[in-house]
Amino acid sequence: MIDWQWRRFEDLDIHQLYEILRVRQEVFAVEQDCAYQDADGKDSCAWHLCGWSGRAPHPQLQAYLRVVDPGQKFDEPSIGRVLTAASARGTGLGRELMRRVLNELRSPFPDSAIRISAQQHLQKFYGEFGFIQCSEVYDEDGIPHIEMLRPPQSIG
């Protein structure tokens, strides 16, 4: 069973923040063998959607993403740092994560398009949620990426 939390940065406790940063490093730096600055200064101006399993004091992060506020990275709110923990892959949790964030975004950004900088190989996955490629392929930290946009009319 997954306990979902949709929180602003300042509402995360220190243990949650540590686990988020630990799992992001595990997935994006270690698994993908990619040296980059994960702590990019954008977490404090973002919503964080977390899927936890287990109980306190040591719940485990199974799924996560953040939504950076408009004007901080792109003109639109932008989804990033999307992950599922290795132990949760292939269970449908990534799709549940995306369904949940799109539902959550109805309140703070009801009339806004949503942008994502997606790893190119995930284009079909994000396309299932209404995202359309809107850039050429570009290199980000040694991984091919594309920008994708979800039009405002498909958010609600």
N, CA, C and O atoms as a GROMACS GRO file, in nm:
protein
  624
    1MET      N    1   0.084  -0.118   0.000
    1MET     CA    2   0.000   0.000   0.000
    1MET      C    3   0.089   0.125   0.000
    1MET      O    4   0.190   0.131   0.071
    2ILE      N    5   0.051   0.222  -0.079
    2ILE     CA    6   0.128   0.346  -0.092
    2ILE      C    7   0.053   0.460  -0.024
    2ILE      O    8  -0.067   0.479  -0.043
    3ASP      N    9   0.126   0.536   0.055
    3ASP     CA   10   0.074   0.656   0.120
    3ASP      C   11   0.123   0.775   0.037
    3ASP      O   12   0.242   0.802   0.032
    4TRP      N   13   0.030   0.846  -0.028
    4TRP     CA   14   0.065   0.958  -0.116
    4TRP      C   15   0.062   1.088  -0.039
    4TRP      O   16  -0.027   1.112   0.042
    5GLN      N   17   0.163   1.173  -0.065
    5GLN     CA   18   0.170   1.305  -0.004
    5GLN      C   19   0.203   1.408  -0.112
    5GLN      O   20   0.294   1.388  -0.192
    6TRP      N   21   0.128   1.517  -0.112
    6TRP     CA   22   0.147   1.630  -0.204
    6TRP      C   23   0.179   1.749  -0.116
    6TRP      O   24   0.091   1.803  -0.048
    7ARG      N   25   0.306   1.791  -0.117
    7ARG     CA   26   0.348   1.893  -0.022
    7ARG      C   27   0.441   1.996  -0.084
    7ARG      O   28   0.512   1.969  -0.181
    8ARG      N   29   0.438   2.113  -0.025
    8ARG     CA   30   0.538   2.215  -0.057
    8ARG      C   31   0.666   2.179   0.018
    8ARG      O   32   0.663   2.104   0.115
    9PHE      N   33   0.777   2.232  -0.028
    9PHE     CA   34   0.908   2.204   0.030
    9PHE      C   35   0.910   2.226   0.181
    9PHE      O   36   0.957   2.142   0.257
   10GLU      N   37   0.857   2.341   0.223
   10GLU     CA   38   0.862   2.376   0.365
   10GLU      C   39   0.777   2.285   0.453
   10GLU      O   40   0.790   2.287   0.575
   11ASP      N   41   0.690   2.205   0.392
   11ASP     CA   42   0.606   2.112   0.467
   11ASP      C   43   0.664   1.972   0.476
   11ASP      O   44   0.606   1.885   0.542
   12LEU      N   45   0.778   1.949   0.411
   12LEU     CA   46   0.847   1.820   0.424
   12LEU      C   47   0.928   1.822   0.553
   12LEU      O   48   0.990   1.922   0.586
   13ASP      N   49   0.926   1.709   0.626
   13ASP     CA   50   1.013   1.706   0.743
   13ASP      C   51   1.153   1.662   0.701
   13ASP      O   52   1.174   1.618   0.588
   14ILE      N   53   1.247   1.675   0.791
   14ILE     CA   54   1.387   1.650   0.758
   14ILE      C   55   1.411   1.505   0.713
   14ILE      O   56   1.496   1.480   0.627
   15HIS      N   57   1.338   1.410   0.770
   15HIS     CA   58   1.353   1.270   0.733
   15HIS      C   59   1.299   1.244   0.592
   15HIS      O   60   1.359   1.169   0.515
   16GLN      N   61   1.187   1.307   0.560
   16GLN     CA   62   1.131   1.294   0.424
   16GLN      C   63   1.226   1.355   0.322
   16GLN      O   64   1.253   1.294   0.219
   17LEU      N   65   1.276   1.475   0.351
   17LEU     CA   66   1.368   1.541   0.260
   17LEU      C   67   1.494   1.457   0.238
   17LEU      O   68   1.540   1.442   0.125
   18TYR      N   69   1.548   1.402   0.345
   18TYR     CA   70   1.667   1.318   0.332
   18TYR      C   71   1.638   1.198   0.241
   18TYR      O   72   1.718   1.167   0.153
   19GLU      N   73   1.525   1.132   0.262
   19GLU     CA   74   1.490   1.015   0.181
   19GLU      C   75   1.469   1.053   0.034
   19GLU      O   76   1.510   0.980  -0.055
   20ILE      N   77   1.406   1.168   0.010
   20ILE     CA   78   1.387   1.216  -0.128
   20ILE      C   79   1.522   1.237  -0.195
   20ILE      O   80   1.544   1.189  -0.306
   21LEU      N   81   1.612   1.308  -0.128
   21LEU     CA   82   1.743   1.335  -0.187
   21LEU      C   83   1.824   1.207  -0.205
   21LEU      O   84   1.896   1.192  -0.303
   22ARG      N   85   1.812   1.114  -0.109
   22ARG     CA   86   1.883   0.987  -0.119
   22ARG      C   87   1.838   0.906  -0.240
   22ARG      O   88   1.921   0.856  -0.316
   23VAL      N   89   1.707   0.895  -0.258
   23VAL     CA   90   1.654   0.815  -0.369
   23VAL      C   91   1.679   0.885  -0.503
   23VAL      O   92   1.709   0.818  -0.602
   24ARG      N   93   1.666   1.016  -0.507
   24ARG     CA   94   1.699   1.087  -0.632
   24ARG      C   95   1.844   1.063  -0.670
   24ARG      O   96   1.874   1.040  -0.788
   25GLN      N   97   1.934   1.068  -0.574
   25GLN     CA   98   2.076   1.041  -0.604
   25GLN      C   99   2.094   0.896  -0.650
   25GLN      O  100   2.169   0.870  -0.744
   26GLU      N  101   2.028   0.804  -0.584
   26GLU     CA  102   2.037   0.662  -0.620
   26GLU      C  103   1.994   0.639  -0.765
   26GLU      O  104   2.061   0.568  -0.840
   27VAL      N  105   1.883   0.699  -0.804
   27VAL     CA  106   1.828   0.678  -0.938
   27VAL      C  107   1.904   0.758  -1.044
   27VAL      O  108   1.950   0.702  -1.143
   28PHE      N  109   1.916   0.888  -1.023
   28PHE     CA  110   1.967   0.974  -1.130
   28PHE      C  111   2.120   0.979  -1.137
   28PHE      O  112   2.174   0.994  -1.247
   29ALA      N  113   2.189   0.967  -1.026
   29ALA     CA  114   2.336   0.974  -1.030
   29ALA      C  115   2.398   0.835  -1.037
   29ALA      O  116   2.484   0.810  -1.123
   30VAL      N  117   2.357   0.745  -0.948
   30VAL     CA  118   2.420   0.613  -0.941
   30VAL      C  119   2.371   0.521  -1.053
   30VAL      O  120   2.452   0.473  -1.133
   31GLU      N  121   2.240   0.496  -1.061
   31GLU     CA  122   2.187   0.404  -1.163
   31GLU      C  123   2.215   0.452  -1.304
   31GLU      O  124   2.252   0.373  -1.391
   32GLN      N  125   2.196   0.582  -1.327
   32GLN     CA  126   2.214   0.635  -1.462
   32GLN      C  127   2.357   0.680  -1.488
   32GLN      O  128   2.387   0.733  -1.595
   33ASP      N  129   2.444   0.658  -1.391
   33ASP     CA  130   2.586   0.692  -1.404
   33ASP      C  131   2.603   0.834  -1.459
   33ASP      O  132   2.672   0.856  -1.559
   34CYS      N  133   2.540   0.928  -1.391
   34CYS     CA  134   2.534   1.065  -1.440
   34CYS      C  135   2.571   1.162  -1.328
   34CYS      O  136   2.498   1.177  -1.230
   35ALA      N  137   2.685   1.226  -1.344
   35ALA     CA  138   2.726   1.326  -1.245
   35ALA      C  139   2.661   1.460  -1.280
   35ALA      O  140   2.692   1.518  -1.384
   36TYR      N  141   2.575   1.507  -1.194
   36TYR     CA  142   2.510   1.636  -1.215
   36TYR      C  143   2.468   1.691  -1.080
   36TYR      O  144   2.468   1.619  -0.980
   37GLN      N  145   2.433   1.818  -1.077
   37GLN     CA  146   2.394   1.886  -0.953
   37GLN      C  147   2.245   1.865  -0.928
   37GLN      O  148   2.162   1.939  -0.981
   38ASP      N  149   2.210   1.765  -0.848
   38ASP     CA  150   2.070   1.738  -0.819
   38ASP      C  151   2.008   1.849  -0.734
   38ASP      O  152   1.897   1.894  -0.761
   39ALA      N  153   2.079   1.893  -0.632
   39ALA     CA  154   2.030   2.002  -0.547
   39ALA      C  155   2.050   2.133  -0.623
   39ALA      O  156   2.152   2.201  -0.607
   40ASP      N  157   1.952   2.166  -0.705
   40ASP     CA  158   1.965   2.276  -0.802
   40ASP      C  159   1.899   2.406  -0.758
   40ASP      O  160   1.889   2.500  -0.838
   41GLY      N  161   1.853   2.413  -0.634
   41GLY     CA  162   1.789   2.535  -0.586
   41GLY      C  163   1.642   2.547  -0.622
   41GLY      O  164   1.579   2.647  -0.589
   42LYS      N  165   1.587   2.448  -0.690
   42LYS     CA  166   1.447   2.455  -0.733
   42LYS      C  167   1.349   2.382  -0.639
   42LYS      O  168   1.228   2.401  -0.648
   43ASP      N  169   1.402   2.301  -0.548
   43ASP     CA  170   1.314   2.226  -0.458
   43ASP      C  171   1.229   2.318  -0.371
   43ASP      O  172   1.114   2.286  -0.341
   44SER      N  173   1.285   2.431  -0.329
   44SER     CA  174   1.213   2.521  -0.239
   44SER      C  175   1.100   2.596  -0.309
   44SER      O  176   1.016   2.656  -0.242
   45CYS      N  177   1.097   2.595  -0.442
   45CYS     CA  178   0.988   2.661  -0.516
   45CYS      C  179   0.911   2.555  -0.596
   45CYS      O  180   0.880   2.574  -0.714
   46ALA      N  181   0.882   2.444  -0.529
   46ALA     CA  182   0.815   2.333  -0.597
   46ALA      C  183   0.719   2.260  -0.504
   46ALA      O  184   0.731   2.263  -0.382
   47TRP      N  185   0.623   2.194  -0.568
   47TRP     CA  186   0.539   2.095  -0.503
   47TRP      C  187   0.612   1.962  -0.515
   47TRP      O  188   0.683   1.938  -0.613
   48HIS      N  189   0.594   1.874  -0.416
   48HIS     CA  190   0.658   1.743  -0.416
   48HIS      C  191   0.550   1.637  -0.396
   48HIS      O  192   0.477   1.639  -0.297
   49LEU      N  193   0.542   1.544  -0.492
   49LEU     CA  194   0.448   1.432  -0.481
   49LEU      C  195   0.529   1.309  -0.447
   49LEU      O  196   0.617   1.267  -0.522
   50CYS      N  197   0.499   1.251  -0.332
   50CYS     CA  198   0.576   1.138  -0.281
   50CYS      C  199   0.483   1.019  -0.256
   50CYS      O  200   0.374   1.034  -0.201
   51GLY      N  201   0.527   0.903  -0.298
   51GLY     CA  202   0.457   0.778  -0.269
   51GLY      C  203   0.542   0.695  -0.174
   51GLY      O  204   0.649   0.646  -0.211
   52TRP      N  205   0.495   0.680  -0.050
   52TRP     CA  206   0.571   0.612   0.056
   52TRP      C  207   0.514   0.474   0.084
   52TRP      O  208   0.393   0.452   0.076
   53SER      N  209   0.603   0.381   0.119
   53SER     CA  210   0.560   0.252   0.172
   53SER      C  211   0.626   0.233   0.308
   53SER      O  212   0.730   0.293   0.337
   54GLY      N  213   0.565   0.151   0.390
   54GLY     CA  214   0.620   0.130   0.524
   54GLY      C  215   0.574   0.238   0.619
   54GLY      O  216   0.508   0.334   0.580
   55ARG      N  217   0.609   0.220   0.742
   55ARG     CA  218   0.565   0.311   0.849
   55ARG      C  219   0.683   0.387   0.909
   55ARG      O  220   0.799   0.350   0.892
   56ALA      N  221   0.650   0.494   0.980
   56ALA     CA  222   0.751   0.570   1.053
   56ALA      C  223   0.816   0.476   1.154
   56ALA      O  224   0.748   0.385   1.202
   57PRO      N  225   0.938   0.492   1.189
   57PRO     CA  226   1.019   0.608   1.157
   57PRO      C  227   1.095   0.597   1.024
   57PRO      O  228   1.168   0.690   0.989
   58HIS      N  229   1.080   0.489   0.950
   58HIS     CA  230   1.160   0.471   0.829
   58HIS      C  231   1.076   0.432   0.707
   58HIS      O  232   1.095   0.324   0.651
   59PRO      N  233   0.982   0.518   0.666
   59PRO     CA  234   0.910   0.485   0.542
   59PRO      C  235   1.006   0.493   0.423
   59PRO      O  236   1.105   0.566   0.427
   60GLN      N  237   0.975   0.417   0.319
   60GLN     CA  238   1.060   0.415   0.201
   60GLN      C  239   0.990   0.485   0.085
   60GLN      O  240   0.871   0.463   0.061
   61LEU      N  241   1.064   0.568   0.014
   61LEU     CA  242   1.011   0.638  -0.101
   61LEU      C  243   1.006   0.542  -0.219
   61LEU      O  244   1.109   0.488  -0.260
   62GLN      N  245   0.887   0.521  -0.273
   62GLN     CA  246   0.868   0.430  -0.385
   62GLN      C  247   0.848   0.504  -0.517
   62GLN      O  248   0.884   0.453  -0.623
   63ALA      N  249   0.790   0.624  -0.510
   63ALA     CA  250   0.764   0.704  -0.630
   63ALA      C  251   0.773   0.851  -0.590
   63ALA      O  252   0.739   0.889  -0.479
   64TYR      N  253   0.820   0.933  -0.685
   64TYR     CA  254   0.842   1.073  -0.652
   64TYR      C  255   0.847   1.156  -0.780
   64TYR      O  256   0.888   1.108  -0.886
   65LEU      N  257   0.805   1.281  -0.767
   65LEU     CA  258   0.831   1.385  -0.867
   65LEU      C  259   0.813   1.519  -0.800
   65LEU      O  260   0.758   1.529  -0.690
   66ARG      N  261   0.860   1.622  -0.868
   66ARG     CA  262   0.837   1.758  -0.819
   66ARG      C  263   0.779   1.840  -0.933
   66ARG      O  264   0.802   1.812  -1.051
   67VAL      N  265   0.704   1.942  -0.895
   67VAL     CA  266   0.647   2.036  -0.990
   67VAL      C  267   0.701   2.174  -0.954
   67VAL      O  268   0.663   2.232  -0.852
   68VAL      N  269   0.790   2.224  -1.038
   68VAL     CA  270   0.853   2.354  -1.014
   68VAL      C  271   0.755   2.463  -1.057
   68VAL      O  272   0.692   2.456  -1.163
   69ASP      N  273   0.745   2.565  -0.973
   69ASP     CA  274   0.653   2.677  -0.998
   69ASP      C  275   0.682   2.746  -1.132
   69ASP      O  276   0.796   2.748  -1.177
   70PRO      N  277   0.578   2.802  -1.194
   70PRO     CA  278   0.597   2.879  -1.318
   70PRO      C  279   0.700   2.990  -1.297
   70PRO      O  280   0.705   3.053  -1.191
   71GLY      N  281   0.780   3.013  -1.400
   71GLY     CA  282   0.879   3.120  -1.395
   71GLY      C  283   1.010   3.083  -1.329
   71GLY      O  284   1.103   3.163  -1.331
   72GLN      N  285   1.020   2.965  -1.271
   72GLN     CA  286   1.143   2.923  -1.204
   72GLN      C  287   1.236   2.845  -1.297
   72GLN      O  288   1.358   2.857  -1.289
   73LYS      N  289   1.177   2.766  -1.386
   73LYS     CA  290   1.254   2.690  -1.484
   73LYS      C  291   1.202   2.720  -1.625
   73LYS      O  292   1.278   2.748  -1.717
   74PHE      N  293   1.070   2.712  -1.637
   74PHE     CA  294   1.000   2.744  -1.761
   74PHE      C  295   0.889   2.843  -1.729
   74PHE      O  296   0.861   2.870  -1.612
   75ASP      N  297   0.826   2.897  -1.833
   75ASP     CA  298   0.712   2.986  -1.810
   75ASP      C  299   0.597   2.912  -1.742
   75ASP      O  300   0.525   2.969  -1.660
   76GLU      N  301   0.582   2.785  -1.776
   76GLU     CA  302   0.475   2.701  -1.722
   76GLU      C  303   0.525   2.627  -1.598
   76GLU      O  304   0.646   2.618  -1.577
   77PRO      N  305   0.434   2.574  -1.516
   77PRO     CA  306   0.477   2.480  -1.414
   77PRO      C  307   0.542   2.361  -1.485
   77PRO      O  308   0.499   2.322  -1.594
   78SER      N  309   0.646   2.304  -1.424
   78SER     CA  310   0.716   2.195  -1.492
   78SER      C  311   0.737   2.076  -1.399
   78SER      O  312   0.778   2.090  -1.283
   79ILE      N  313   0.708   1.961  -1.452
   79ILE     CA  314   0.726   1.834  -1.381
   79ILE      C  315   0.868   1.787  -1.403
   79ILE      O  316   0.919   1.791  -1.516
   80GLY      N  317   0.933   1.742  -1.297
   80GLY     CA  318   1.068   1.691  -1.309
   80GLY      C  319   1.102   1.594  -1.198
   80GLY      O  320   1.024   1.571  -1.106
   81ARG      N  321   1.222   1.538  -1.209
   81ARG     CA  322   1.276   1.442  -1.112
   81ARG      C  323   1.178   1.325  -1.092
   81ARG      O  324   1.163   1.274  -0.981
   82VAL      N  325   1.114   1.283  -1.200
   82VAL     CA  326   1.015   1.174  -1.195
   82VAL      C  327   1.089   1.042  -1.176
   82VAL      O  328   1.180   1.010  -1.252
   83LEU      N  329   1.049   0.966  -1.074
   83LEU     CA  330   1.116   0.838  -1.052
   83LEU      C  331   1.025   0.738  -0.983
   83LEU      O  332   0.929   0.774  -0.915
   84THR      N  333   1.057   0.612  -1.004
   84THR     CA  334   1.008   0.504  -0.919
   84THR      C  335   1.131   0.430  -0.871
   84THR      O  336   1.227   0.411  -0.946
   85ALA      N  337   1.129   0.388  -0.747
   85ALA     CA  338   1.240   0.312  -0.690
   85ALA      C  339   1.254   0.180  -0.766
   85ALA      O  340   1.155   0.127  -0.817
   86ALA      N  341   1.375   0.129  -0.774
   86ALA     CA  342   1.402   0.006  -0.849
   86ALA      C  343   1.308  -0.107  -0.808
   86ALA      O  344   1.261  -0.182  -0.893
   87SER      N  345   1.280  -0.120  -0.678
   87SER     CA  346   1.195  -0.228  -0.628
   87SER      C  347   1.049  -0.213  -0.670
   87SER      O  348   0.973  -0.309  -0.660
   88ALA      N  349   1.009  -0.094  -0.716
   88ALA     CA  350   0.869  -0.069  -0.752
   88ALA      C  351   0.845  -0.063  -0.902
   88ALA      O  352   0.732  -0.044  -0.946
   89ARG      N  353   0.948  -0.079  -0.981
   89ARG     CA  354   0.933  -0.068  -1.127
   89ARG      C  355   0.857  -0.188  -1.182
   89ARG      O  356   0.870  -0.301  -1.134
   90GLY      N  357   0.779  -0.160  -1.286
   90GLY     CA  358   0.700  -0.265  -1.349
   90GLY      C  359   0.570  -0.295  -1.278
   90GLY      O  360   0.501  -0.391  -1.312
   91THR      N  361   0.534  -0.214  -1.179
   91THR     CA  362   0.413  -0.236  -1.101
   91THR      C  363   0.299  -0.143  -1.140
   91THR      O  364   0.188  -0.157  -1.089
   92GLY      N  365   0.326  -0.047  -1.229
   92GLY     CA  366   0.225   0.053  -1.265
   92GLY      C  367   0.231   0.176  -1.177
   92GLY      O  368   0.151   0.268  -1.193
   93LEU      N  369   0.325   0.179  -1.084
   93LEU     CA  370   0.335   0.292  -0.992
   93LEU      C  371   0.372   0.422  -1.063
   93LEU      O  372   0.328   0.529  -1.022
   94GLY      N  373   0.452   0.415  -1.169
   94GLY     CA  374   0.487   0.535  -1.245
   94GLY      C  375   0.364   0.598  -1.310
   94GLY      O  376   0.350   0.720  -1.310
   95ARG      N  377   0.277   0.515  -1.364
   95ARG     CA  378   0.153   0.567  -1.423
   95ARG      C  379   0.062   0.625  -1.316
   95ARG      O  380  -0.001   0.729  -1.337
   96GLU      N  381   0.055   0.560  -1.202
   96GLU     CA  382  -0.025   0.614  -1.091
   96GLU      C  383   0.031   0.748  -1.045
   96GLU      O  384  -0.046   0.840  -1.014
   97LEU      N  385   0.161   0.761  -1.039
   97LEU     CA  386   0.227   0.886  -1.003
   97LEU      C  387   0.185   0.998  -1.099
   97LEU      O  388   0.150   1.108  -1.055
   98MET      N  389   0.188   0.970  -1.228
   98MET     CA  390   0.150   1.072  -1.327
   98MET      C  391   0.001   1.105  -1.319
   98MET      O  392  -0.037   1.222  -1.329
   99ARG      N  393  -0.084   1.006  -1.301
   99ARG     CA  394  -0.228   1.033  -1.286
   99ARG      C  395  -0.253   1.122  -1.166
   99ARG      O  396  -0.332   1.217  -1.172
  100ARG      N  397  -0.186   1.092  -1.057
  100ARG     CA  398  -0.205   1.170  -0.935
  100ARG      C  399  -0.157   1.314  -0.950
  100ARG      O  400  -0.225   1.407  -0.907
  101VAL      N  401  -0.040   1.333  -1.012
  101VAL     CA  402   0.009   1.471  -1.023
  101VAL      C  403  -0.082   1.553  -1.113
  101VAL      O  404  -0.107   1.670  -1.084
  102LEU      N  405  -0.131   1.495  -1.220
  102LEU     CA  406  -0.220   1.571  -1.309
  102LEU      C  407  -0.350   1.607  -1.237
  102LEU      O  408  -0.406   1.713  -1.263
  103ASN      N  409  -0.397   1.521  -1.150
  103ASN     CA  410  -0.514   1.551  -1.069
  103ASN      C  411  -0.483   1.663  -0.968
  103ASN      O  412  -0.563   1.756  -0.951
  104GLU      N  413  -0.368   1.654  -0.903
  104GLU     CA  414  -0.328   1.756  -0.804
  104GLU      C  415  -0.310   1.893  -0.868
  104GLU      O  416  -0.340   1.995  -0.806
  105LEU      N  417  -0.262   1.896  -0.992
  105LEU     CA  418  -0.234   2.023  -1.059
  105LEU      C  419  -0.359   2.101  -1.097
  105LEU      O  420  -0.350   2.218  -1.135
  106ARG      N  421  -0.475   2.038  -1.089
  106ARG     CA  422  -0.600   2.109  -1.120
  106ARG      C  423  -0.623   2.228  -1.029
  106ARG      O  424  -0.678   2.330  -1.071
  107SER      N  425  -0.580   2.216  -0.904
  107SER     CA  426  -0.606   2.323  -0.808
  107SER      C  427  -0.509   2.441  -0.821
  107SER      O  428  -0.554   2.553  -0.844
  108PRO      N  429  -0.377   2.420  -0.808
  108PRO     CA  430  -0.290   2.538  -0.812
  108PRO      C  431  -0.271   2.598  -0.951
  108PRO      O  432  -0.241   2.717  -0.963
  109PHE      N  433  -0.289   2.518  -1.058
  109PHE     CA  434  -0.262   2.567  -1.194
  109PHE      C  435  -0.373   2.523  -1.290
  109PHE      O  436  -0.346   2.452  -1.387
  110PRO      N  437  -0.498   2.564  -1.266
  110PRO     CA  438  -0.611   2.512  -1.343
  110PRO      C  439  -0.610   2.547  -1.491
  110PRO      O  440  -0.665   2.471  -1.571
  111ASP      N  441  -0.551   2.658  -1.531
  111ASP     CA  442  -0.557   2.702  -1.670
  111ASP      C  443  -0.420   2.709  -1.736
  111ASP      O  444  -0.400   2.785  -1.830
  112SER      N  445  -0.328   2.630  -1.686
  112SER     CA  446  -0.191   2.637  -1.736
  112SER      C  447  -0.151   2.510  -1.811
  112SER      O  448  -0.193   2.400  -1.776
  113ALA      N  449  -0.071   2.529  -1.913
  113ALA     CA  450  -0.005   2.414  -1.974
  113ALA      C  451   0.100   2.364  -1.875
  113ALA      O  452   0.140   2.437  -1.785
  114ILE      N  453   0.144   2.241  -1.892
  114ILE     CA  454   0.248   2.181  -1.807
  114ILE      C  455   0.362   2.138  -1.898
  114ILE      O  456   0.339   2.075  -2.001
  115ARG      N  457   0.483   2.170  -1.859
  115ARG     CA  458   0.601   2.136  -1.940
  115ARG      C  459   0.684   2.032  -1.865
  115ARG      O  460   0.687   2.029  -1.742
  116ILE      N  461   0.751   1.949  -1.943
  116ILE     CA  462   0.843   1.851  -1.887
  116ILE      C  463   0.964   1.839  -1.978
  116ILE      O  464   0.952   1.840  -2.100
  117SER      N  465   1.080   1.828  -1.916
  117SER     CA  466   1.203   1.797  -1.989
  117SER      C  467   1.222   1.648  -1.971
  117SER      O  468   1.265   1.602  -1.865
  118ALA      N  469   1.189   1.571  -2.073
  118ALA     CA  470   1.180   1.426  -2.061
  118ALA      C  471   1.299   1.355  -2.127
  118ALA      O  472   1.348   1.398  -2.231
  119GLN      N  473   1.342   1.248  -2.066
  119GLN     CA  474   1.438   1.164  -2.134
  119GLN      C  475   1.368   1.112  -2.261
  119GLN      O  476   1.254   1.067  -2.256
  120GLN      N  477   1.437   1.119  -2.372
  120GLN     CA  478   1.376   1.089  -2.501
  120GLN      C  479   1.310   0.952  -2.506
  120GLN      O  480   1.205   0.936  -2.567
  121HIS      N  481   1.370   0.853  -2.443
  121HIS     CA  482   1.314   0.718  -2.449
  121HIS      C  483   1.180   0.705  -2.375
  121HIS      O  484   1.113   0.603  -2.387
  122LEU      N  485   1.142   0.809  -2.298
  122LEU     CA  486   1.015   0.807  -2.227
  122LEU      C  487   0.905   0.887  -2.298
  122LEU      O  488   0.800   0.912  -2.240
  123GLN      N  489   0.930   0.925  -2.422
  123GLN     CA  490   0.833   1.004  -2.498
  123GLN      C  491   0.697   0.936  -2.505
  123GLN      O  492   0.595   1.002  -2.484
  124LYS      N  493   0.693   0.810  -2.535
  124LYS     CA  494   0.565   0.739  -2.546
  124LYS      C  495   0.492   0.736  -2.411
  124LYS      O  496   0.370   0.755  -2.405
  125PHE      N  497   0.567   0.712  -2.303
  125PHE     CA  498   0.508   0.709  -2.169
  125PHE      C  499   0.438   0.842  -2.139
  125PHE      O  500   0.321   0.843  -2.101
  126TYR      N  501   0.509   0.953  -2.155
  126TYR     CA  502   0.448   1.084  -2.126
  126TYR      C  503   0.339   1.119  -2.227
  126TYR      O  504   0.244   1.190  -2.193
  127GLY      N  505   0.352   1.070  -2.348
  127GLY     CA  506   0.248   1.090  -2.449
  127GLY      C  507   0.114   1.032  -2.405
  127GLY      O  508   0.009   1.086  -2.441
  128GLU      N  509   0.117   0.924  -2.328
  128GLU     CA  510  -0.007   0.864  -2.276
  128GLU      C  511  -0.085   0.960  -2.187
  128GLU      O  512  -0.205   0.942  -2.166
  129PHE      N  513  -0.017   1.061  -2.135
  129PHE     CA  514  -0.080   1.157  -2.044
  129PHE      C  515  -0.104   1.293  -2.110
  129PHE      O  516  -0.128   1.392  -2.042
  130GLY      N  517  -0.097   1.296  -2.243
  130GLY     CA  518  -0.130   1.417  -2.318
  130GLY      C  519  -0.013   1.509  -2.346
  130GLY      O  520  -0.033   1.618  -2.398
  131PHE      N  521   0.109   1.468  -2.314
  131PHE     CA  522   0.226   1.550  -2.342
  131PHE      C  523   0.268   1.531  -2.488
  131PHE      O  524   0.268   1.420  -2.540
  132ILE      N  525   0.303   1.643  -2.553
  132ILE     CA  526   0.341   1.644  -2.694
  132ILE      C  527   0.482   1.701  -2.706
  132ILE      O  528   0.514   1.803  -2.645
  133GLN      N  529   0.565   1.634  -2.784
  133GLN     CA  530   0.702   1.682  -2.804
  133GLN      C  531   0.698   1.821  -2.865
  133GLN      O  532   0.624   1.846  -2.961
  134CYS      N  533   0.779   1.914  -2.810
  134CYS     CA  534   0.779   2.052  -2.859
  134CYS      C  535   0.921   2.106  -2.877
  134CYS      O  536   0.941   2.227  -2.883
  135SER      N  537   1.019   2.016  -2.884
  135SER     CA  538   1.157   2.060  -2.908
  135SER      C  539   1.230   1.951  -2.984
  135SER      O  540   1.185   1.837  -2.995
  136GLU      N  541   1.343   1.989  -3.036
  136GLU     CA  542   1.434   1.891  -3.093
  136GLU      C  543   1.501   1.816  -2.978
  136GLU      O  544   1.493   1.859  -2.862
  137VAL      N  545   1.564   1.705  -3.009
  137VAL     CA  546   1.639   1.631  -2.909
  137VAL      C  547   1.760   1.714  -2.867
  137VAL      O  548   1.827   1.773  -2.952
  138TYR      N  549   1.789   1.718  -2.738
  138TYR     CA  550   1.906   1.787  -2.687
  138TYR      C  551   1.971   1.702  -2.579
  138TYR      O  552   1.908   1.614  -2.520
  139ASP      N  553   2.097   1.728  -2.554
  139ASP     CA  554   2.173   1.654  -2.454
  139ASP      C  555   2.161   1.724  -2.320
  139ASP      O  556   2.186   1.844  -2.308
  140GLU      N  557   2.124   1.649  -2.219
  140GLU     CA  558   2.123   1.700  -2.082
  140GLU      C  559   2.197   1.599  -1.996
  140GLU      O  560   2.147   1.490  -1.970
  141ASP      N  561   2.314   1.635  -1.953
  141ASP     CA  562   2.397   1.549  -1.868
  141ASP      C  563   2.428   1.415  -1.934
  141ASP      O  564   2.434   1.312  -1.868
  142GLY      N  565   2.449   1.419  -2.067
  142GLY     CA  566   2.486   1.299  -2.139
  142GLY      C  567   2.370   1.208  -2.177
  142GLY      O  568   2.392   1.098  -2.227
  143ILE      N  569   2.247   1.253  -2.155
  143ILE     CA  570   2.128   1.174  -2.186
  143ILE      C  571   2.041   1.253  -2.283
  143ILE      O  572   2.013   1.370  -2.258
  144PRO      N  573   1.996   1.191  -2.395
  144PRO     CA  574   1.907   1.262  -2.489
  144PRO      C  575   1.774   1.297  -2.423
  144PRO      O  576   1.709   1.212  -2.362
  145HIS      N  577   1.734   1.422  -2.435
  145HIS     CA  578   1.610   1.474  -2.377
  145HIS      C  579   1.529   1.546  -2.483
  145HIS      O  580   1.581   1.586  -2.588
  146ILE      N  581   1.401   1.563  -2.454
  146ILE     CA  582   1.311   1.645  -2.535
  146ILE      C  583   1.222   1.723  -2.438
  146ILE      O  584   1.192   1.676  -2.329
  147GLU      N  585   1.180   1.841  -2.480
  147GLU     CA  586   1.077   1.911  -2.405
  147GLU      C  587   0.942   1.863  -2.456
  147GLU      O  588   0.923   1.841  -2.575
  148MET      N  589   0.849   1.846  -2.362
  148MET     CA  590   0.713   1.806  -2.395
  148MET      C  591   0.618   1.900  -2.322
  148MET      O  592   0.646   1.945  -2.211
  149LEU      N  593   0.506   1.929  -2.386
  149LEU     CA  594   0.408   2.023  -2.331
  149LEU      C  595   0.271   1.956  -2.329
  149LEU      O  596   0.231   1.890  -2.425
  150ARG      N  597   0.202   1.974  -2.219
  150ARG     CA  598   0.063   1.927  -2.207
  150ARG      C  599  -0.024   2.052  -2.211
  150ARG      O  600  -0.018   2.135  -2.120
  151PRO      N  601  -0.106   2.066  -2.317
  151PRO     CA  602  -0.188   2.187  -2.331
  151PRO      C  603  -0.284   2.207  -2.216
  151PRO      O  604  -0.324   2.110  -2.150
  152PRO      N  605  -0.323   2.332  -2.190
  152PRO     CA  606  -0.411   2.361  -2.075
  152PRO      C  607  -0.544   2.287  -2.079
  152PRO      O  608  -0.593   2.244  -1.975
  153GLN      N  609  -0.603   2.271  -2.195
  153GLN     CA  610  -0.735   2.208  -2.202
  153GLN      C  611  -0.731   2.061  -2.159
  153GLN      O  612  -0.836   2.003  -2.128
  154SER      N  613  -0.612   1.999  -2.157
  154SER     CA  614  -0.607   1.859  -2.118
  154SER      C  615  -0.572   1.839  -1.971
  154SER      O  616  -0.557   1.726  -1.925
  155ILE      N  617  -0.558   1.948  -1.895
  155ILE     CA  618  -0.520   1.936  -1.755
  155ILE      C  619  -0.639   1.894  -1.671
  155ILE      O  620  -0.623   1.808  -1.584
  156GLY      N  621  -0.755   1.949  -1.693
  156GLY     CA  622  -0.870   1.921  -1.608
  156GLY      C  623  -0.936   1.791  -1.630
  156GLY      O  624  -1.034   1.759  -1.563
   0.00000   0.00000   0.00000
